[in-house]
Amino acid sequence: MKFERARLRMVEEQIRARGVRDPRVLAAMSKVPRHLFVEEALRDRAYQDKALPIGEKQTISQPFIVAAMTEALELTGRERVLEIGTGCGYQTAVLAELAETVFSIERITVFAQQARRKLEAMGAYNVLIQVGDGTIGWNEHAPFDAILVTAAAPQIPRPLVEQLKVGGRLVLPMGDEIEQTLICVWKDEKGLHEEVLGECRFVKLIGRHGWER
């Protein structure tokens, strides 16, 4: 009950109050137990308005950022979504509530293994996780209706653009280690169109089409 109250307060005070309006996103954020995706010692801080460390110099994103990025994808429940950077699996779990299938790529094996166990325990069986370089995407399952990148890249990785379906949307943080901007890109017959969602701060996207290690 303590965590449920904290989660509902998080949604009202940190997410709805900042302008996230998609009822499906608000419902997913109200349902997914964020505290189960952080270390036990940090569970009392799970619903605070901040990112938290998850090990390996990685973080679980601030709740508002998770909600804002998810809302920008405009999911209806029928989509095939590619997530780059599974991390602890929290964002993955939110996407699993909102899409038909989630394909998630994580470069750190232990994260992928832990996330898979937690998601299966939650009954999120519409998620496939692969260990690998997220910047090259997952061509075997392309094209995707939506792509979400949870680490900052200096530019949009070209393979992700190629694997995005016409009519699809891609959300990612772009920039360097100091200045980053959250970008939403949508694709139509004329090409790519871009909208700036705001400033942000993410770890670096490591890979062939991102940053070197």
ABEGO torsion letter per residue (X at the ends): XAAAAAAAAAAAAAAAAAGBABAAAAAAAAABBAAAABBAAAAAAAABBBBBBAEGGBBBBBAAAAAAAAAAAGBAGABBBBBBGAEAGAAAAAAAAABABBBBBBABAAAAAAAAAAAAAAGBAABBBBBEBAAAEBAAAOBBABBBBABBBABBBAAAAAABBBGBBBBBBBEBAABBBBBBBBBBAAEBBBBBAEBBBBBBBBEAABBBX
